[in-house]
Amino acid sequence: MTTATSTKNNTNLRNIAIIAHVDHGKTTLLDGMLRQGGVYRENQEIAVRVMDRMDQEKERGITIVSKHTAITHNGHKINVVDTPGHADFGGEVERVMLVVDGVLLLVDAVDGPMPQTRFVLEKALQAGHKAVVVVNKIDRPDARPDWVIDQTFDLFAALGATDEQLDFPIVYAIALEGKATTDLSQPPTNLQPLFETIVNHIPAPKTLGGPDDPVQALISTIDGDPYLGRLGIGKVFAGSLKPSQAVTIFRRDATSYQARSQGVFVYEGLKRVPVEEALPGDIIAVTGLPEITIGETIATGDNPQQLPAPNVDEPTLQMTFGVNTSPFTGREGQFSTSRKLRERLMKELETNVSLKVQETDSPDSFVVFGRGELHLAVLIEAMRREGYELQVSMPQVIFRTGENGQREEPYERVLISVDEQYQGAVMEALGSRRGELLDMRAGERGGTRLEFVIPTRGLLGFRSAFLTLTRGTGVLSTLFEKFGPWAGEITRNRQGSLIASETGQTTAFGLFNAEERGELYLAAGVEVYEGMIVGRHQREGDLEVNVCKMKQLTNMRSSNSDVSVRLTRPIDMSLDRCIEQIGPDDLLEVTPRNVRMRKRELDAKLRRRSEKQEQSR
C-alpha cells in the first residue's frame, strides 16, 4: 500500500470549495481540472461528471452531497470540495465552509447570479472566505460577461462583502472544453490560468496551532468504505494527527469520550492515501472511530479543546413517514417494519445535518423535517432503492412563534424566466398563492424575468402546474428567504382524484369508461386496491371509478365487436410528481418497485362518514 507524505509546509496548500447555482457547471469544471491536474493516465478512460457518484446524482443531473479530491499544480497541492448548488442541500455547503479557505464561484455567462448563487455566496462570505469568480460558458452566442461581472459585484456588495472580498479576481472559462483565461482578448487554451489564479489569490490554510501543539480537527463529512469502515472527513486545525493515536472525541453537545484512531488518509486525485501524520491545514479522512459524526472534534493533550460546530439553517418542511398499511404491504419490500424504518432514519441523521426526525405517539410513524420537497424526495428515493417499504404524507410547512408572539411561516424568493404569452397566467397563479411581485423586467433571451416572494405553502405542488402553464418552456428557481408573518389562507382549486372502487386488475374496458372522467395514471393489467388513486378527476372532489370492470359477454355479434379499445397514454407519475400531487387526506405508498397514491381511509363508506362529520363541525 502506497504511503503519501503530508504537506510539510502549508504555504504550498490550498483548500477550496466550488460553489454555484444548479447547472452552472461546477462538476464539469472539476472534470477538466482533474484531467489537466495530472490525476489520470494518458490512456485512461474518463467518466463524465466523475464526482457525481450517486445514482440519483447521475439521473437528476445535480450534485447532492459534497465530495473531496486533490490536484497538484507546480508544487502546490489544491484540495477541492465539489458542493451542491440546490438550496435544499444547503447543509452540505454550510459545513464545508468550515474546512476550506476560499471558494470558486461559478456564474453562467448569460444568466448571471441566480437565487442559489446568492445562497452559496452568502455562506462563503459569512465564513470570511475570499472568492475567485469564474464566468463560465463564455462560448455561448448570447454570452455577456461584462454584465455578469457587474451583477456579481452588486451581489457581493448586497451581501455585505468586505473591501478585500469585493476585490475578487475574475477567470473566464469554457468548462466543457477545459479552457480558461483571465483576459477575454486572449483566447483560452487550457485551465492553467485558473490554477494560477487559485494559487495566487486563495490564502494558505488558516490554522490554530503548529504541528507540535495538541491536535484539533473538525469533522465536516461522513463517508463509508467497504474495507475501511466509517470515515470521518475534516480538517486538521492544530497538531499532528497520527494513526493509532489516543484521542478525545467531543460531541456536538460538548460531551466527550476516549477513542483511538486507526488510519489517517489524505486526498491525492480521486484516491485516499494513508499518511504517517497529518499536519495543520490538511484535509484528512480518519478511520477507527465508529461513532464519529458531523460537527465533532478530534482532540488530544492534557486539556483538549473543542472546536465550534457548524450552524445549519432550520428545516422548512415536514412529512410523516410511516409503516406501509396498504393491502399490498410486504409484497415488494425487504424492510417494512417500524424498527427497520426507525433505524434507517436515525442512520440518515448521522450524515444529513439538515434533517431532523421526531418520534410520535405511534411507534409506526415518524415526523421528518427537511429543507424542501427535493431534500425529502431524495431521501425517500434512496430508501426505496435500499429495499424499504413505507408510506409518507403530504409535505407541510413548519410554523413557528416569532419574537412578538405572532405565528410565522417560511417564505421563498422565486425567480422565473417565462415567455410573454405565459406571463399573465403565471402571475395570476402566483398571486392566488399569496405571492408578492418584487421585480419584472425583460429577460436575457427574450420573454420576461419575474421575481416574487411567496409563502412556502404557496409553492407546494406548484412546479407541475408551472410546467403546464408554460408548456414546459419556463424556468423556475427558488431560495429560502425568511420566516415572516402568516400570510393567511391560500385557496387552491385542487382537482379531485379518481379512486378505485374495488380491488383487482385494471382492464382496458374499465379504464376506457374512466377516461371520460379525467386523466389516468395507470395502464391496463395493473393490480389496484379499493381506495387507491388511479387518476385525476377533471372536476373538484373525488370520484370512485371501477377500473377493473369487465365487458359483459353475450351471444350477439356486431360489426365492431373485434375492434380493440384505444386508451390514452397514462400520465407517468414519478416520485417527485406524486409528492406534489397528494393532498391532506392522501398517503403515498413507496416500495422498491412501485409508487402508489391512495386515500388515507381506504373504505369508501368510512370516507364519506368522516367527510360528513367534518362538514357538520
C-alpha positions as CSV (number, residue, x, y, z in Angstrom):
1,M,0.0,0.0,0.0
2,T,1.3,3.4,-1.0
3,T,2.0,5.9,1.8
4,A,1.8,9.6,1.0
5,T,3.6,12.4,2.7
6,S,1.5,15.1,4.3
7,T,2.2,18.7,3.2
8,K,5.0,19.8,5.5
9,N,4.7,23.4,4.5
10,N,1.1,24.5,4.4
11,T,2.1,27.6,2.4
12,N,2.0,25.3,-0.6
13,L,-1.5,24.0,0.3
14,R,-4.8,25.4,-0.9
15,N,-8.3,24.3,0.4
16,I,-11.1,25.5,-1.8
17,A,-14.8,24.7,-2.5
18,I,-16.6,25.1,-5.8
19,I,-19.9,26.8,-5.4
20,A,-22.6,27.9,-7.9
21,H,-26.3,27.8,-8.8
22,V,-27.6,24.5,-10.2
23,D,-26.4,23.7,-13.7
24,H,-23.8,26.5,-13.9
25,G,-21.0,23.9,-14.5
26,K,-19.3,23.1,-11.1
27,T,-18.8,19.4,-11.6
28,T,-18.0,19.8,-15.3
29,L,-15.3,22.3,-14.5
30,L,-13.9,20.0,-11.9
31,D,-13.7,17.2,-14.5
32,G,-11.4,19.5,-16.6
33,M,-9.3,20.4,-13.5
34,L,-8.8,16.7,-12.8
35,R,-7.8,15.9,-16.4
36,Q,-5.3,18.7,-16.5
37,G,-4.1,18.3,-13.0
38,G,-2.3,15.0,-13.7
39,V,-4.9,12.8,-11.9
40,Y,-5.5,10.5,-14.9
41,R,-3.1,8.4,-17.0
42,E,-2.9,9.4,-20.7
43,N,-4.8,6.3,-21.9
44,Q,-7.3,6.2,-19.0
45,E,-11.0,6.2,-19.8
46,I,-12.6,9.1,-18.1
47,A,-16.2,9.3,-17.0
48,V,-18.3,12.5,-17.4
49,R,-19.0,14.3,-14.2
50,V,-16.9,11.8,-12.3
51,M,-17.5,13.4,-8.9
52,D,-21.3,12.7,-9.1
53,R,-21.1,9.1,-8.0
54,M,-24.6,8.5,-6.6
55,D,-27.2,7.1,-9.0
56,Q,-29.6,9.9,-8.1
57,E,-27.0,12.5,-8.9
58,K,-26.4,11.0,-12.3
59,E,-30.1,10.7,-13.0
60,R,-31.2,14.1,-11.8
61,G,-28.1,15.8,-13.2
62,I,-27.3,17.6,-9.9
63,T,-24.8,17.3,-7.0
64,I,-26.5,16.1,-3.8
65,V,-23.6,15.5,-1.4
66,S,-20.2,17.2,-1.2
67,K,-17.1,15.3,-2.4
68,H,-13.4,15.7,-1.9
69,T,-10.5,15.5,-4.3
70,A,-7.0,16.9,-4.6
71,I,-4.9,18.3,-7.5
72,T,-1.2,19.1,-7.7
73,H,0.0,22.2,-9.7
74,N,3.6,23.4,-9.8
75,G,4.4,22.1,-6.4
76,H,1.1,23.3,-4.8
77,K,-1.5,20.9,-3.6
78,I,-5.1,22.1,-4.1
79,N,-7.8,20.3,-2.1
80,V,-11.1,20.8,-3.9
81,V,-14.6,20.2,-2.5
82,D,-17.4,19.8,-5.0
83,T,-20.6,21.2,-3.3
84,P,-24.3,21.0,-4.2
85,G,-25.9,24.1,-5.9
86,H,-29.5,23.4,-4.8
87,A,-30.6,25.2,-1.7
88,D,-32.4,22.1,-0.4
89,F,-28.9,20.6,0.2
90,G,-27.5,23.8,1.7
91,G,-26.4,21.9,4.8
92,E,-23.7,20.3,2.7
93,V,-22.4,23.8,1.8
94,E,-22.6,25.2,5.3
95,R,-20.5,22.6,6.9
96,V,-17.9,22.5,4.2
97,M,-17.2,26.3,4.7
98,L,-15.6,25.5,8.0
99,V,-12.8,23.4,6.4
100,V,-11.9,25.4,3.3
101,D,-10.1,28.8,3.0
102,G,-11.6,30.1,-0.2
103,V,-14.1,29.4,-3.0
104,L,-14.5,29.3,-6.7
105,L,-17.8,31.0,-7.5
106,L,-19.1,29.9,-10.9
107,V,-21.6,32.2,-12.7
108,D,-23.2,31.5,-16.0
109,A,-22.1,33.9,-18.7
110,V,-25.7,34.5,-19.8
111,D,-27.9,34.1,-16.7
112,G,-25.6,35.8,-14.2
113,P,-26.2,35.3,-10.5
114,M,-29.3,33.3,-9.7
115,P,-31.2,32.7,-6.4
116,Q,-29.0,29.8,-5.3
117,T,-25.8,31.7,-6.3
118,R,-26.9,34.2,-3.6
119,F,-27.4,31.4,-1.1
120,V,-24.0,29.7,-1.5
121,L,-22.1,33.0,-1.8
122,E,-23.7,34.3,1.4
123,K,-22.4,31.3,3.3
124,A,-18.9,31.8,1.9
125,L,-18.8,35.5,2.8
126,Q,-20.1,34.8,6.3
127,A,-17.2,32.4,6.8
128,G,-14.8,35.2,5.8
129,H,-13.6,33.4,2.6
130,K,-12.2,35.1,-0.5
131,A,-13.7,34.1,-3.8
132,V,-12.4,33.6,-7.3
133,V,-15.3,34.4,-9.7
134,V,-15.4,32.1,-12.7
135,V,-17.6,33.3,-15.5
136,N,-18.4,30.0,-17.3
137,K,-19.9,29.2,-20.7
138,I,-18.3,32.3,-22.4
139,D,-18.6,30.4,-25.7
140,R,-22.4,30.8,-25.8
141,P,-23.6,33.1,-28.6
142,D,-25.6,35.3,-26.2
143,A,-22.8,35.4,-23.5
144,R,-22.5,38.8,-21.9
145,P,-19.6,38.5,-19.4
146,D,-19.3,42.3,-18.6
147,W,-23.0,42.4,-17.5
148,V,-22.5,39.2,-15.4
149,I,-19.5,40.7,-13.6
150,D,-21.5,43.9,-12.8
151,Q,-24.3,41.8,-11.4
152,T,-22.0,39.7,-9.4
153,F,-20.2,42.7,-7.9
154,D,-23.6,44.1,-6.9
155,L,-24.5,40.8,-5.3
156,F,-21.2,40.8,-3.3
157,A,-22.0,44.3,-2.1
158,A,-25.6,43.5,-1.2
159,L,-24.4,40.6,0.9
160,G,-22.1,42.8,2.9
161,A,-18.7,41.7,1.5
162,T,-15.6,43.4,2.9
163,D,-13.3,45.5,0.7
164,E,-10.9,42.6,0.4
165,Q,-13.7,40.2,-0.7
166,L,-15.0,42.8,-3.2
167,D,-11.6,42.8,-4.9
168,F,-12.2,39.4,-6.4
169,P,-10.1,38.0,-9.3
170,I,-12.0,37.0,-12.4
171,V,-11.5,34.0,-14.7
172,Y,-13.4,33.4,-17.9
173,A,-14.0,29.7,-18.7
174,I,-15.4,27.1,-21.0
175,A,-15.7,24.2,-18.5
176,L,-17.0,21.7,-21.1
177,E,-13.8,22.2,-23.2
178,G,-11.4,22.6,-20.2
179,K,-10.3,26.1,-21.1
180,A,-9.9,29.4,-19.1
181,T,-8.4,32.8,-19.5
182,T,-8.1,35.9,-17.4
183,D,-8.2,38.2,-20.4
184,L,-11.1,38.0,-22.9
185,S,-8.8,39.4,-25.6
186,Q,-6.7,36.2,-25.3
187,P,-8.4,33.0,-26.5
188,P,-8.4,30.3,-23.8
189,T,-6.4,27.2,-24.4
190,N,-6.3,25.3,-21.1
191,L,-7.1,25.7,-17.4
192,Q,-3.6,26.8,-16.3
193,P,-4.8,30.4,-15.8
194,L,-7.4,29.1,-13.3
195,F,-4.8,27.1,-11.4
196,E,-2.5,30.1,-11.2
197,T,-5.3,32.3,-10.0
198,I,-6.2,29.8,-7.2
199,V,-2.6,29.6,-6.1
200,N,-2.0,33.4,-6.2
201,H,-5.3,34.6,-4.7
202,I,-6.6,31.9,-2.3
203,P,-4.7,32.1,1.0
204,A,-2.9,29.2,2.6
205,P,-5.0,27.3,5.3
206,K,-5.9,29.1,8.4
207,T,-4.8,27.1,11.5
208,L,-5.0,27.4,15.2
209,G,-1.6,26.0,16.0
210,G,1.6,24.3,14.8
211,P,2.5,20.6,14.4
212,D,3.8,20.3,17.9
213,D,0.6,21.6,19.6
214,P,-2.3,19.3,20.8
215,V,-4.4,18.1,18.0
216,Q,-7.6,19.9,17.0
217,A,-9.5,18.5,14.0
218,L,-13.1,19.2,12.9
219,I,-15.2,16.6,11.1
220,S,-17.4,18.0,8.3
221,T,-18.4,14.9,6.3
222,I,-19.0,11.2,6.9
223,D,-18.3,8.6,4.4
224,G,-18.0,4.8,4.3
225,D,-15.7,2.3,2.7
226,P,-16.3,-1.5,2.4
227,Y,-12.8,-2.2,3.7
228,L,-12.0,0.7,6.0
229,G,-15.5,1.1,7.5
230,R,-16.7,4.5,8.7
231,L,-14.7,7.5,7.7
232,G,-14.7,10.9,9.4
233,I,-13.6,13.6,6.9
234,G,-12.5,17.1,8.0
235,K,-9.6,19.5,8.5
236,V,-6.7,19.5,11.0
237,F,-6.5,22.9,12.6
238,A,-3.7,22.2,15.0
239,G,-1.3,19.4,16.0
240,S,-0.2,16.3,14.2
241,L,-2.8,13.6,13.9
242,K,-1.3,10.1,13.5
243,P,-2.6,6.5,13.1
244,S,-3.2,4.5,16.3
245,Q,-3.2,7.7,18.3
246,A,-5.3,8.1,21.5
247,V,-7.8,10.9,21.1
248,T,-10.7,12.6,22.7
249,I,-13.9,13.0,20.7
250,F,-16.1,16.0,21.5
251,R,-19.8,15.5,20.5
252,R,-21.9,18.5,19.4
253,D,-23.5,18.7,22.8
254,A,-20.0,19.2,24.4
255,T,-19.9,15.7,26.0
256,S,-16.8,13.6,25.2
257,Y,-15.4,10.1,25.1
258,Q,-12.0,8.5,24.6
259,A,-11.1,6.6,21.4
260,R,-8.1,5.6,19.3
261,S,-7.7,6.5,15.6
262,Q,-6.8,3.6,13.3
263,G,-5.7,5.1,10.0
264,V,-5.2,8.7,8.7
265,F,-5.6,9.5,5.0
266,V,-5.2,12.5,2.7
267,Y,-6.5,13.0,-0.8
268,E,-4.4,12.6,-3.9
269,G,-6.6,12.9,-7.0
270,L,-9.6,10.7,-6.6
271,K,-7.9,8.4,-4.1
272,R,-7.4,8.4,-0.3
273,V,-3.7,7.7,0.5
274,P,-2.5,6.8,4.1
275,V,0.0,9.1,5.8
276,E,2.2,8.8,8.8
277,E,0.9,12.1,10.2
278,A,-1.5,14.8,9.1
279,L,-0.4,18.4,9.8
280,P,-2.3,21.7,10.3
281,G,-4.2,22.7,7.2
282,D,-4.6,19.1,5.8
283,I,-8.0,17.8,4.8
284,I,-8.0,14.3,6.1
285,A,-10.1,11.1,6.4
286,V,-9.7,9.1,9.7
287,T,-10.8,5.6,10.4
288,G,-11.2,3.5,13.5
289,L,-13.8,5.9,15.1
290,P,-17.1,4.0,14.6
291,E,-19.2,6.6,16.4
292,I,-17.7,9.7,14.8
293,T,-20.2,12.1,13.2
294,I,-20.5,15.5,11.6
295,G,-19.6,18.6,13.7
296,E,-17.5,16.6,16.2
297,T,-13.9,17.5,17.3
298,I,-10.9,15.2,17.5
299,A,-8.5,16.5,20.1
300,T,-5.5,15.4,22.2
301,G,-3.5,16.8,25.1
302,D,-4.0,17.1,28.8
303,N,-6.6,19.8,28.3
304,P,-8.3,19.0,24.9
305,Q,-10.3,21.8,23.3
306,Q,-13.5,21.6,21.3
307,L,-13.9,23.4,18.0
308,P,-17.3,25.2,17.2
309,A,-19.6,23.0,15.2
310,P,-21.2,24.3,12.0
311,N,-24.5,26.2,12.3
312,V,-27.1,24.8,9.9
313,D,-30.3,26.6,8.9
314,E,-33.5,25.3,10.2
315,P,-35.8,22.9,8.1
316,T,-38.9,24.4,6.5
317,L,-41.0,21.4,5.6
318,Q,-42.1,18.2,7.3
319,M,-43.6,14.9,6.2
320,T,-44.8,11.9,8.2
321,F,-43.0,8.6,7.4
322,G,-44.9,5.5,8.5
323,V,-45.1,1.8,8.1
324,N,-47.0,0.8,4.9
325,T,-50.6,-0.1,5.8
326,S,-51.9,-0.8,2.3
327,P,-53.4,-4.2,1.2
328,F,-50.2,-4.8,-0.8
329,T,-47.9,-4.3,2.2
330,G,-44.9,-6.8,2.4
331,R,-45.1,-7.8,-1.2
332,E,-42.3,-5.8,-2.7
333,G,-40.1,-4.5,0.1
334,Q,-37.3,-6.1,2.1
335,F,-37.7,-3.8,5.1
336,S,-41.2,-2.9,6.2
337,T,-41.3,-2.9,10.0
338,S,-41.3,0.2,12.2
339,R,-38.0,-1.0,13.8
340,K,-36.2,-1.0,10.4
341,L,-37.8,2.3,9.4
342,R,-36.6,3.9,12.7
343,E,-33.0,2.5,12.3
344,R,-32.8,3.9,8.7
345,L,-34.0,7.4,9.7
346,M,-31.6,7.5,12.7
347,K,-28.7,6.4,10.4
348,E,-29.6,9.2,8.0
349,L,-29.3,11.8,10.8
350,E,-25.6,10.9,11.1
351,T,-24.7,12.3,7.7
352,N,-27.6,14.6,6.8
353,V,-27.3,17.5,9.2
354,S,-30.2,19.5,7.6
355,L,-32.6,16.7,8.5
356,K,-34.5,16.2,11.8
357,V,-36.6,13.2,13.0
358,Q,-39.2,13.3,15.7
359,E,-40.9,10.3,17.1
360,T,-44.7,10.4,17.5
361,D,-47.2,8.8,19.9
362,S,-47.5,6.0,17.4
363,P,-44.4,3.6,17.2
364,D,-45.3,3.2,13.5
365,S,-44.8,6.8,12.3
366,F,-42.1,9.5,12.5
367,V,-42.2,13.2,11.6
368,V,-39.2,14.0,9.3
369,F,-38.2,17.7,8.9
370,G,-36.2,18.8,5.8
371,R,-35.1,21.8,3.8
372,G,-37.5,21.3,0.9
373,E,-39.5,18.9,-1.3
374,L,-36.4,17.8,-3.2
375,H,-34.4,17.2,0.0
376,L,-37.1,14.8,1.3
377,A,-37.8,13.2,-2.1
378,V,-34.1,12.3,-2.4
379,L,-34.2,10.6,1.0
380,I,-37.4,8.7,0.1
381,E,-35.9,7.6,-3.3
382,A,-32.7,6.4,-1.6
383,M,-34.7,4.3,1.0
384,R,-36.9,2.6,-1.7
385,R,-33.8,1.7,-3.6
386,E,-32.3,0.1,-0.5
387,G,-35.4,-2.1,-0.2
388,Y,-37.5,-0.1,2.2
389,E,-41.3,-0.1,2.0
390,L,-43.1,2.8,3.7
391,Q,-45.9,5.4,3.3
392,V,-45.5,9.2,3.5
393,S,-47.9,12.1,4.0
394,M,-48.3,15.4,2.1
395,P,-45.5,17.9,2.8
396,Q,-46.4,20.6,5.2
397,V,-44.6,23.8,6.1
398,I,-43.2,24.3,9.6
399,F,-44.8,27.2,11.5
400,R,-43.1,28.9,14.5
401,T,-43.9,31.6,17.0
402,G,-42.0,34.8,16.4
403,E,-40.4,37.2,19.0
404,N,-43.6,39.2,19.1
405,G,-45.7,36.1,19.7
406,Q,-47.2,36.1,16.2
407,R,-47.4,33.0,14.0
408,E,-44.7,32.9,11.4
409,E,-44.1,30.7,8.3
410,P,-41.3,30.3,5.8
411,Y,-41.1,32.4,2.6
412,E,-39.3,31.7,-0.6
413,R,-37.8,34.1,-3.2
414,V,-38.8,32.9,-6.6
415,L,-37.1,33.8,-9.9
416,I,-39.0,33.0,-13.1
417,S,-38.0,33.3,-16.7
418,V,-41.0,32.9,-19.0
419,D,-42.2,33.8,-22.5
420,E,-44.5,36.8,-22.6
421,Q,-47.5,34.8,-23.8
422,Y,-47.5,32.8,-20.5
423,Q,-46.6,35.8,-18.2
424,G,-50.1,36.6,-17.3
425,A,-51.1,33.1,-16.4
426,V,-48.0,32.7,-14.2
427,M,-48.5,36.0,-12.4
428,E,-52.2,35.1,-11.7
429,A,-51.3,31.7,-10.4
430,L,-48.6,33.1,-8.0
431,G,-50.9,35.9,-7.0
432,S,-53.6,33.5,-5.9
433,R,-51.0,31.7,-3.8
434,R,-50.1,34.9,-1.9
435,G,-47.1,35.7,-4.0
436,E,-45.8,39.3,-4.0
437,L,-44.2,40.6,-7.1
438,L,-40.8,42.3,-6.4
439,D,-39.4,42.9,-9.9
440,M,-40.4,42.4,-13.5
441,R,-38.0,43.1,-16.4
442,A,-37.1,41.9,-19.9
443,G,-35.5,38.5,-19.9
444,E,-32.0,37.8,-21.1
445,R,-33.1,35.7,-24.1
446,G,-36.5,37.3,-24.7
447,G,-39.6,36.9,-22.6
448,T,-39.9,38.2,-19.1
449,R,-38.0,37.7,-15.8
450,L,-40.2,37.8,-12.7
451,E,-39.1,37.9,-9.1
452,F,-41.6,37.0,-6.3
453,V,-41.6,36.5,-2.6
454,I,-44.1,33.8,-1.7
455,P,-45.0,31.7,1.3
456,T,-43.5,28.2,1.0
457,R,-47.1,26.9,1.3
458,G,-47.9,28.6,-1.9
459,L,-45.2,26.7,-3.8
460,L,-46.2,23.2,-2.7
461,G,-47.4,21.5,-5.8
462,F,-46.7,24.5,-8.0
463,R,-43.8,23.1,-10.1
464,S,-46.0,20.7,-12.1
465,A,-48.6,23.4,-12.6
466,F,-45.9,25.8,-13.7
467,L,-44.7,23.4,-16.3
468,T,-48.2,23.0,-17.6
469,L,-48.9,26.8,-17.6
470,T,-45.7,27.5,-19.6
471,R,-45.9,24.4,-21.8
472,G,-42.6,23.2,-20.4
473,T,-40.7,26.4,-21.5
474,G,-40.5,28.3,-18.2
475,V,-37.5,28.2,-15.8
476,L,-38.2,28.5,-12.1
477,S,-35.6,28.9,-9.3
478,T,-36.4,29.2,-5.6
479,L,-34.4,30.1,-2.5
480,F,-35.4,30.3,1.2
481,E,-35.9,34.0,2.1
482,K,-37.0,34.3,5.7
483,F,-39.6,33.4,8.3
484,G,-42.3,36.0,8.2
485,P,-45.9,36.7,9.4
486,W,-48.5,34.1,8.4
487,A,-49.9,35.2,5.0
488,G,-53.4,33.9,5.6
489,E,-55.4,31.2,4.0
490,I,-54.4,30.1,0.5
491,T,-57.3,28.7,-1.5
492,R,-56.5,26.5,-4.4
493,N,-58.8,24.8,-6.8
494,R,-57.3,21.4,-6.3
495,Q,-58.6,18.8,-8.8
496,G,-60.1,15.8,-7.2
497,S,-58.9,12.2,-7.6
498,L,-60.3,9.2,-9.4
499,I,-60.4,6.4,-6.8
500,A,-60.5,2.7,-7.5
501,S,-63.8,1.3,-6.1
502,E,-62.7,-2.3,-5.9
503,T,-59.6,-4.5,-5.7
504,G,-58.4,-6.3,-8.8
505,Q,-56.6,-5.8,-12.1
506,T,-57.2,-2.9,-14.4
507,T,-58.9,-3.7,-17.7
508,A,-59.0,-1.7,-20.9
509,F,-62.8,-1.6,-20.7
510,G,-62.8,-0.2,-17.2
511,L,-60.1,2.3,-18.0
512,F,-61.9,3.4,-21.2
513,N,-65.0,4.3,-19.2
514,A,-63.0,6.1,-16.5
515,E,-61.2,8.2,-19.1
516,E,-64.4,10.2,-19.6
517,R,-64.0,11.5,-16.0
518,G,-60.4,12.7,-16.1
519,E,-56.7,11.7,-16.7
520,L,-55.4,8.3,-15.7
521,Y,-52.2,7.3,-14.1
522,L,-52.3,3.5,-14.9
523,A,-52.4,1.3,-17.9
524,A,-54.3,-2.0,-18.3
525,G,-53.1,-5.1,-16.4
526,V,-52.0,-3.3,-13.2
527,E,-53.1,-4.5,-9.8
528,V,-55.1,-2.0,-7.7
529,Y,-56.9,-2.0,-4.4
530,E,-60.0,-0.2,-3.1
531,G,-59.2,3.4,-2.2
532,M,-56.1,3.6,-4.4
533,I,-55.8,6.8,-6.6
534,V,-55.8,5.8,-10.2
535,G,-56.2,9.2,-11.9
536,R,-57.0,12.9,-11.7
537,H,-60.7,14.0,-11.7
538,Q,-61.5,16.7,-14.2
539,R,-63.6,18.5,-11.6
540,E,-63.2,19.3,-7.9
541,G,-64.0,16.5,-5.5
542,D,-63.1,12.8,-5.6
543,L,-64.9,10.3,-7.8
544,E,-65.0,6.5,-7.4
545,V,-64.5,4.5,-10.6
546,N,-64.4,0.8,-11.4
547,V,-61.2,0.4,-13.4
548,C,-61.4,-3.4,-13.1
549,K,-64.8,-3.7,-14.8
550,M,-65.0,-6.4,-17.5
551,K,-67.1,-6.2,-20.6
552,Q,-70.2,-8.4,-20.4
553,L,-70.1,-11.3,-22.9
554,T,-73.2,-12.1,-25.0
555,N,-74.0,-14.4,-27.9
556,M,-74.8,-11.4,-30.1
557,R,-72.2,-10.3,-32.7
558,S,-71.7,-6.8,-34.1
559,S,-69.5,-5.4,-36.9
560,N,-67.5,-3.6,-34.2
561,S,-67.1,-6.4,-31.7
562,D,-63.5,-7.1,-32.6
563,V,-62.3,-3.5,-32.6
564,S,-59.9,-3.1,-29.7
565,V,-60.3,-0.3,-27.2
566,R,-57.8,2.5,-27.7
567,L,-56.7,4.2,-24.5
568,T,-54.9,7.5,-24.0
569,R,-51.4,7.1,-22.7
570,P,-51.4,7.4,-18.9
571,I,-49.6,10.1,-17.1
572,D,-46.2,9.0,-15.9
573,M,-46.2,9.7,-12.1
574,S,-42.7,9.9,-10.7
575,L,-42.0,10.0,-7.0
576,D,-41.5,13.8,-7.2
577,R,-44.8,14.4,-9.0
578,C,-46.6,12.1,-6.6
579,I,-45.3,14.1,-3.6
580,E,-46.6,17.3,-5.3
581,Q,-49.9,15.8,-6.1
582,I,-51.1,14.1,-2.8
583,G,-53.5,16.1,-0.6
584,P,-54.1,16.3,3.1
585,D,-56.3,13.1,3.2
586,D,-54.0,11.1,0.9
587,L,-50.9,9.0,1.5
588,L,-48.1,7.9,-0.8
589,E,-47.1,4.2,-0.7
590,V,-43.5,3.8,-1.6
591,T,-41.9,0.4,-2.4
592,P,-38.8,-0.7,-4.3
593,R,-41.0,-1.5,-7.4
594,N,-43.9,1.0,-7.3
595,V,-45.1,4.3,-6.1
596,R,-48.9,4.4,-5.4
597,M,-51.1,7.2,-4.2
598,R,-54.0,6.2,-2.0
599,K,-56.6,7.7,0.3
600,R,-55.8,7.7,4.0
601,E,-59.1,5.9,4.6
602,L,-59.5,3.1,2.0
603,D,-63.1,2.2,2.7
604,A,-65.5,4.4,0.7
605,K,-68.3,4.3,3.4
606,L,-65.9,5.3,6.2
607,R,-64.5,8.1,4.0
608,R,-68.0,9.5,3.3
609,R,-68.9,9.2,7.0
610,S,-65.7,11.2,8.1
611,E,-66.4,13.8,5.4
612,K,-69.9,14.4,6.8
613,Q,-68.5,14.6,10.3
614,E,-66.0,17.3,9.1
615,Q,-68.8,19.3,7.4
616,S,-71.0,19.2,10.5
617,R,-68.3,20.7,12.7
